[in-house]
Amino acid sequence: MPSASRSDFLASEHGASADVVIAGAGVMGASLAYWLSHLDPALRVILIERDTRFERASSSLSASSIRQQFTTPVNIALSAFGIRFLREASLTLSTDEHPVELGLREPGYLYLAGEKEESALREAHRIQVACRAKVALLEPRALAERFGWLNVNDLALGSLGLSGEGWFDGPALHRALLRKARTQGTQLVAGEVVGLDFGMQRSSEDWPAASVLLADGTRIACGHFVNAAGPWSGSLAHKLGIELPVRARRRTVFVLSSPAALPGCPLIIDHSGFWLRPEGDRWLFGSPPIDDSDDLPLEPDWREFDDVAWARLAHRIPALEAARVEHAWSGYYEINTLDHNAVLGPHPEHRNLWFMSGFSGHGMQHAPGAGLALAQWILGGEPLAINIRPLGFDRILSGKPLLELNVIG
C-alpha cells in the first residue's frame, strides 16, 4: 500500500525556497522531516520524491523487523531508540483522523551457529551485552528444549533476543511519519533532483545556502540539502559530483504456507544464510541472492528458494518440509559496499550537504533514531540523542570501514 497518493504531492514551483530540502520521501526522508518540523515548527522543510506512489520504494517493500543483535554499538543504540519509538508510535504519531497501529510483535531474533560460526556469535554477544542489549546464548540442548521443532544436530550455539526484537508494519510507520510531518508543515514536491549548486550566498554565516535543481528546470533555494534517496542515493551523489558507495541490490521475500505449528517461533537467522519469521498464518522467508548485481529488475528470483534454500529450510525445520510458496516480492537493499553500515552526517567539504543512506537492510528499524539524531545535528550542530558520528562520511573518503558483522542477506 503506497504511503501517499500522487495528489498529495505539489508540482514544483519556480522560485521556491526552504530551510531544508530532502531528496527522497521514503521512511528516512519522512523521519527526518518529522523530527525537523517537530523540533522547529517554524522551519521550512521540503521533501522531493520522484516515485510518488512509492511503488519501488524500500519503505513499501520491506519485511520490517527490528533487532538489537548488531556488532557495532551505534547500530545497537539506534535499535534501542527504535524499539522505544515503535512501542509509543500510536501515541506519538496518531492524529484524530488517522490512528496509528503498527502491529509490533517482539518474539525475538534467534541466530543459529555451527562450529565455524560459534566464536563470532560469542564475540557478538559480548558486544551486545556491553551495550545493554538483552540477549541470551543457548546451547543445543537448551535450544531443543525451548524450540522442539528445531533440528539442532549440527548446531553449536544459538543467540536469542529476549527483549526489543521482532517485527512490525513498516509501510504503516512510513505513512504515519510522512503524514505527521505534513501536519507539521512539511511540503511534498513531485520531482527528481538532478543537480546542486553551492554557489549561492546568504547573509548568515551560520546558515549556509545552496540551490537544488530539479529535472523540470525548477530551482529551489535552501539552507541545507539531504540525500535520503535510498537505493538511488549513490547515483544521486554521482550526479552531484560525489562518489558514495551505495548500490541498489535486489532481495526477494517468499511467502510460504504450511499447516505446521511452530510454537514461540522467533525470527530465525540460520548459519546457512536463510531467514524465516511468522506472518499471520503464513511465513516470510529470504536467503542470500544468487545474483547480487546492481539495479536488477524488481522481479522475484525463484531460484533462491527452489534451487538453494528449500533443502536448508527442510533440514533446519523438518515440519516445514512441505511448505508451499504462495507468492513473492522483491525490493531493494541500499547496500553500502564499503561496510554495510549507514552513511549519516555532513560532507566534510560542503557543510550544508548531508547524507542519510546506505542502511544495507536495517533502515526501517533505524529510521526513527537516525531521523532525530540527524535533525539535531543539522539544527544544533550535534547529534545529541544518539552519537551517529561513527557513521559519518569521513570514513567513505578515507576508505576506513566501520564493519557490521551481523549482516542479513
C-alpha positions as semicolon CSV with decimal commas, in nm:
position;residue;x (nm);y (nm);z (nm)
1;M;0,000;0,000;0,000
2;P;0,153;0,334;-0,102
3;S;0,238;0,592;0,162
4;A;0,088;0,883;-0,026
5;S;-0,119;0,930;-0,338
6;R;0,000;1,127;-0,639
7;S;-0,247;1,401;-0,547
8;D;-0,071;1,454;-0,215
9;F;0,229;1,595;-0,398
10;L;0,257;1,952;-0,519
11;A;0,401;2,044;-0,853
12;S;0,739;2,211;-0,827
13;E;0,732;2,588;-0,844
14;H;0,991;2,827;-0,981
15;G;1,138;3,044;-0,710
16;A;1,060;2,807;-0,423
17;S;1,281;2,808;-0,114
18;A;1,320;2,613;0,207
19;D;1,546;2,586;0,505
20;V;1,599;2,213;0,442
21;V;1,538;2,020;0,120
22;I;1,536;1,640;0,141
23;A;1,569;1,421;-0,167
24;G;1,362;1,111;-0,100
25;A;1,031;1,087;0,086
26;G;1,070;0,725;0,192
27;V;1,092;0,632;0,558
28;M;1,431;0,806;0,602
29;G;1,325;1,134;0,447
30;A;0,988;1,116;0,623
31;S;1,152;1,053;0,961
32;L;1,396;1,341;0,917
33;A;1,116;1,576;0,805
34;Y;0,906;1,469;1,103
35;W;1,182;1,541;1,352
36;L;1,294;1,867;1,189
37;S;0,942;2,007;1,187
38;H;0,881;1,876;1,538
39;L;1,195;2,033;1,684
40;D;1,149;2,364;1,500
41;P;0,786;2,424;1,390
42;A;0,890;2,742;1,205
43;L;1,135;2,553;0,984
44;R;1,054;2,531;0,613
45;V;1,109;2,171;0,502
46;I;1,055;2,033;0,151
47;L;1,057;1,663;0,063
48;I;1,120;1,585;-0,305
49;E;1,009;1,246;-0,438
50;R;1,011;1,109;-0,791
51;D;0,825;0,782;-0,718
52;T;0,509;0,949;-0,591
53;R;0,327;0,619;-0,534
54;F;0,630;0,462;-0,365
55;E;0,586;0,155;-0,584
56;R;0,960;0,075;-0,592
57;A;1,046;0,226;-0,254
58;S;1,214;0,004;0,001
59;S;0,977;0,154;0,259
60;S;0,684;-0,014;0,080
61;L;0,859;-0,347;0,018
62;S;1,041;-0,406;0,347
63;A;0,986;-0,713;0,565
64;S;1,009;-0,463;0,855
65;S;1,177;-0,617;1,155
66;I;1,390;-0,487;1,442
67;R;1,679;-0,639;1,633
68;Q;1,932;-0,544;1,895
69;Q;2,177;-0,810;1,776
70;F;2,426;-0,595;1,587
71;T;2,803;-0,579;1,636
72;T;2,857;-0,203;1,614
73;P;2,750;-0,003;1,922
74;V;2,595;0,277;1,715
75;N;2,360;0,028;1,546
76;I;2,260;-0,117;1,882
77;A;2,189;0,236;2,009
78;L;1,975;0,310;1,701
79;S;1,781;-0,011;1,760
80;A;1,731;0,066;2,129
81;F;1,581;0,402;2,035
82;G;1,383;0,242;1,755
83;I;1,204;-0,012;1,975
84;R;1,105;0,258;2,223
85;F;0,970;0,471;1,939
86;L;0,775;0,181;1,788
87;R;0,618;0,094;2,123
88;E;0,495;0,452;2,163
89;A;0,410;0,523;1,800
90;S;0,034;0,502;1,847
91;L;0,058;0,791;2,093
92;T;0,329;0,987;1,913
93;L;0,212;0,965;1,553
94;S;-0,166;0,921;1,569
95;T;-0,399;1,201;1,471
96;D;-0,773;1,231;1,529
97;E;-0,839;1,130;1,169
98;H;-0,563;0,871;1,140
99;P;-0,492;0,647;1,439
100;V;-0,164;0,457;1,409
101;E;-0,129;0,086;1,478
102;L;0,199;-0,077;1,380
103;G;0,121;-0,433;1,493
104;L;0,452;-0,460;1,677
105;R;0,540;-0,811;1,794
106;E;0,851;-0,897;1,996
107;P;0,925;-1,273;1,985
108;G;1,297;-1,202;1,936
109;Y;1,561;-1,295;1,682
110;L;1,731;-1,634;1,701
111;Y;2,077;-1,655;1,545
112;L;2,194;-2,014;1,488
113;A;2,563;-2,101;1,465
114;G;2,756;-2,409;1,366
115;E;3,105;-2,480;1,492
116;K;3,261;-2,237;1,241
117;E;3,037;-1,951;1,350
118;E;3,038;-2,015;1,725
119;S;3,328;-1,787;1,820
120;A;3,187;-1,498;1,615
121;L;2,847;-1,539;1,781
122;R;3,008;-1,531;2,125
123;E;3,202;-1,215;2,034
124;A;2,884;-1,052;1,904
125;H;2,712;-1,143;2,231
126;R;2,991;-0,979;2,431
127;I;2,945;-0,653;2,237
128;Q;2,567;-0,665;2,268
129;V;2,568;-0,725;2,643
130;A;2,820;-0,444;2,690
131;C;2,568;-0,220;2,512
132;R;2,292;-0,340;2,748
133;A;2,104;-0,548;2,492
134;K;1,906;-0,833;2,646
135;V;2,040;-1,136;2,462
136;A;2,089;-1,496;2,579
137;L;2,323;-1,763;2,448
138;L;2,162;-2,109;2,426
139;E;2,347;-2,438;2,390
140;P;2,194;-2,702;2,160
141;R;2,015;-2,880;2,443
142;A;1,854;-2,556;2,560
143;L;1,755;-2,477;2,201
144;A;1,588;-2,817;2,166
145;E;1,401;-2,775;2,491
146;R;1,274;-2,429;2,401
147;F;1,203;-2,494;2,032
148;G;1,113;-2,860;1,997
149;W;1,053;-2,824;1,623
150;L;1,413;-2,714;1,558
151;N;1,679;-2,955;1,430
152;V;1,985;-2,881;1,648
153;N;2,203;-3,177;1,544
154;D;2,460;-2,964;1,361
155;L;2,432;-2,653;1,580
156;A;2,691;-2,534;1,830
157;L;2,512;-2,231;1,972
158;G;2,213;-2,002;1,943
159;S;2,166;-1,637;2,038
160;L;1,814;-1,529;2,131
161;G;1,698;-1,173;2,181
162;L;1,493;-1,155;2,499
163;S;1,355;-0,804;2,452
164;G;1,327;-0,539;2,184
165;E;1,332;-0,769;1,883
166;G;1,059;-0,868;1,644
167;W;0,865;-0,722;1,353
168;F;0,607;-0,457;1,270
169;D;0,415;-0,289;0,987
170;G;0,688;-0,087;0,817
171;P;0,471;0,074;0,546
172;A;0,235;0,190;0,823
173;L;0,529;0,351;1,002
174;H;0,629;0,527;0,680
175;R;0,275;0,655;0,621
176;A;0,247;0,777;0,979
177;L;0,580;0,964;0,975
178;L;0,501;1,122;0,640
179;R;0,151;1,224;0,745
180;K;0,273;1,370;1,074
181;A;0,549;1,563;0,900
182;R;0,292;1,713;0,667
183;T;0,064;1,817;0,951
184;Q;0,368;1,993;1,099
185;G;0,418;2,194;0,782
186;T;0,645;1,982;0,562
187;Q;0,582;2,027;0,191
188;L;0,589;1,737;-0,057
189;V;0,705;1,807;-0,410
190;A;0,691;1,564;-0,702
191;G;1,020;1,583;-0,886
192;E;1,368;1,446;-0,938
193;V;1,685;1,613;-0,812
194;V;1,949;1,633;-1,085
195;G;2,189;1,895;-0,953
196;L;2,307;2,102;-0,657
197;D;2,472;2,443;-0,670
198;F;2,677;2,559;-0,372
199;G;2,748;2,900;-0,527
200;M;2,464;3,095;-0,370
201;Q;2,533;3,347;-0,095
202;R;2,342;3,424;0,221
203;S;2,391;3,689;0,483
204;S;2,409;3,449;0,775
205;E;2,735;3,256;0,811
206;D;2,562;3,018;1,050
207;W;2,304;2,903;0,793
208;P;2,465;2,826;0,458
209;A;2,282;2,820;0,128
210;A;2,252;2,608;-0,183
211;S;2,030;2,573;-0,486
212;V;1,867;2,241;-0,579
213;L;1,797;2,176;-0,947
214;L;1,508;1,950;-1,050
215;A;1,467;1,765;-1,377
216;D;1,192;2,003;-1,491
217;G;1,427;2,300;-1,458
218;T;1,299;2,422;-1,123
219;R;1,548;2,560;-0,874
220;I;1,478;2,553;-0,502
221;A;1,697;2,766;-0,277
222;C;1,774;2,602;0,054
223;G;1,992;2,623;0,360
224;H;2,067;2,250;0,374
225;F;2,026;1,960;0,132
226;V;1,991;1,598;0,244
227;N;2,048;1,295;0,021
228;A;1,796;1,042;0,153
229;A;1,729;0,877;-0,183
230;G;1,762;0,522;-0,054
231;P;1,886;0,271;-0,314
232;W;1,935;0,559;-0,557
233;S;2,137;0,778;-0,321
234;G;2,463;0,662;-0,479
235;S;2,351;0,759;-0,829
236;L;2,219;1,091;-0,698
237;A;2,551;1,163;-0,527
238;H;2,729;1,085;-0,855
239;K;2,515;1,349;-1,029
240;L;2,638;1,594;-0,766
241;G;2,999;1,503;-0,837
242;I;3,045;1,293;-0,522
243;E;3,115;0,921;-0,501
244;L;2,900;0,738;-0,248
245;P;2,937;0,356;-0,242
246;V;2,564;0,284;-0,207
247;R;2,405;0,050;-0,459
248;A;2,056;-0,090;-0,522
249;R;2,068;-0,465;-0,459
250;R;1,759;-0,681;-0,506
251;R;1,630;-0,902;-0,226
252;T;1,337;-1,142;-0,260
253;V;1,084;-1,225;0,013
254;F;0,893;-1,551;-0,026
255;V;0,555;-1,603;0,139
256;L;0,515;-1,965;0,249
257;S;0,213;-2,161;0,364
258;S;0,219;-2,469;0,584
259;P;-0,014;-2,636;0,834
260;A;0,282;-2,685;1,066
261;A;0,269;-2,521;1,409
262;L;0,595;-2,380;1,545
263;P;0,514;-2,257;1,897
264;G;0,704;-1,947;2,006
265;C;0,879;-1,909;1,671
266;P;1,109;-1,604;1,665
267;L;1,275;-1,457;1,358
268;I;1,532;-1,722;1,271
269;I;1,871;-1,646;1,115
270;D;2,030;-1,974;1,014
271;H;2,406;-2,000;0,969
272;S;2,345;-2,134;0,616
273;G;2,212;-1,789;0,525
274;F;1,834;-1,805;0,522
275;W;1,593;-1,618;0,749
276;L;1,234;-1,703;0,844
277;R;0,960;-1,548;1,052
278;P;0,585;-1,594;1,106
279;E;0,342;-1,354;0,939
280;G;-0,015;-1,430;1,048
281;D;-0,088;-1,782;0,923
282;R;0,198;-1,764;0,674
283;W;0,576;-1,744;0,687
284;L;0,812;-1,491;0,536
285;F;1,138;-1,632;0,408
286;G;1,453;-1,497;0,245
287;S;1,803;-1,608;0,159
288;P;2,119;-1,456;0,009
289;P;2,076;-1,365;-0,357
290;I;2,214;-1,581;-0,634
291;D;2,273;-1,272;-0,848
292;D;2,382;-0,968;-0,646
293;S;2,431;-0,729;-0,936
294;D;2,331;-0,364;-0,909
295;D;1,989;-0,237;-1,018
296;L;1,832;-0,568;-1,115
297;P;1,461;-0,551;-1,203
298;L;1,227;-0,593;-0,907
299;E;1,115;-0,941;-1,005
300;P;1,148;-1,236;-0,763
301;D;1,431;-1,477;-0,831
302;W;1,252;-1,806;-0,774
303;R;1,578;-1,999;-0,787
304;E;1,669;-1,861;-0,445
305;F;1,405;-2,082;-0,288
306;D;1,369;-2,373;-0,530
307;D;1,734;-2,438;-0,610
308;V;1,912;-2,338;-0,291
309;A;1,715;-2,261;0,021
310;W;1,435;-2,516;0,036
311;A;1,665;-2,801;0,138
312;R;1,825;-2,586;0,407
313;L;1,487;-2,489;0,547
314;A;1,364;-2,850;0,549
315;H;1,683;-2,958;0,725
316;R;1,655;-2,696;0,999
317;I;1,277;-2,718;1,049
318;P;1,154;-3,059;0,927
319;A;0,791;-2,960;0,989
320;L;0,821;-2,709;0,704
321;E;0,948;-2,964;0,451
322;A;0,616;-2,949;0,267
323;A;0,582;-2,571;0,282
324;R;0,447;-2,412;-0,036
325;V;0,543;-2,079;-0,189
326;E;0,221;-1,878;-0,219
327;H;0,379;-1,571;-0,374
328;A;0,687;-1,349;-0,350
329;W;0,800;-0,993;-0,394
330;S;1,130;-0,813;-0,435
331;G;1,265;-0,487;-0,301
332;Y;1,599;-0,312;-0,292
333;Y;1,853;-0,307;-0,014
334;E;2,053;0,015;-0,027
335;I;2,386;-0,159;0,023
336;N;2,686;0,041;0,141
337;T;2,952;-0,167;-0,030
338;L;3,226;-0,030;0,197
339;D;3,100;-0,175;0,525
340;H;2,723;-0,245;0,524
341;N;2,659;0,050;0,755
342;A;2,465;0,371;0,710
343;V;2,619;0,696;0,594
344;L;2,485;0,968;0,824
345;G;2,609;1,322;0,852
346;P;2,758;1,612;0,655
347;H;3,004;1,609;0,370
348;P;3,333;1,745;0,512
349;E;3,381;1,989;0,223
350;H;3,021;2,108;0,194
351;R;2,873;2,169;0,537
352;N;2,519;2,208;0,400
353;L;2,522;1,873;0,214
354;W;2,407;1,583;0,430
355;F;2,375;1,208;0,380
356;M;2,114;0,970;0,518
357;S;2,152;0,647;0,326
358;G;2,329;0,313;0,292
359;F;2,149;0,132;0,575
360;S;2,203;-0,203;0,400
361;G;1,880;-0,371;0,505
362;H;1,831;-0,230;0,854
363;G;1,693;0,110;0,759
364;M;1,330;0,069;0,861
365;Q;1,416;-0,009;1,222
366;H;1,677;0,268;1,242
367;A;1,477;0,542;1,071
368;P;1,327;0,695;1,389
369;G;1,661;0,730;1,570
370;A;1,857;0,829;1,262
371;G;1,598;1,097;1,184
372;L;1,613;1,250;1,530
373;A;1,993;1,245;1,558
374;L;2,044;1,393;1,211
375;A;1,781;1,661;1,273
376;Q;1,962;1,762;1,592
377;W;2,292;1,767;1,405
378;I;2,152;1,991;1,131
379;L;1,974;2,228;1,368
380;G;2,214;2,241;1,660
381;G;2,548;2,113;1,538
382;E;2,545;1,794;1,748
383;P;2,356;1,460;1,732
384;L;2,255;1,460;2,098
385;A;2,007;1,170;2,111
386;I;2,244;0,913;1,956
387;N;2,609;0,958;1,867
388;I;2,590;0,882;1,496
389;R;2,927;1,042;1,420
390;P;3,092;0,698;1,367
391;L;2,860;0,664;1,065
392;G;2,985;0,989;0,911
393;F;3,104;1,049;0,556
394;D;3,470;1,085;0,660
395;R;3,518;0,709;0,658
396;I;3,397;0,699;0,296
397;L;3,668;0,944;0,192
398;S;3,937;0,765;0,391
399;G;3,823;0,417;0,289
400;K;3,827;0,302;0,651
401;P;3,521;0,083;0,706
402;L;3,314;0,055;1,024
403;L;3,229;-0,309;0,973
404;E;2,897;-0,457;1,079
405;L;2,945;-0,831;1,117
406;N;2,580;-0,931;1,169
407;V;2,462;-0,870;0,813
408;I;2,144;-1,048;0,699
409;G;2,112;-1,129;0,331
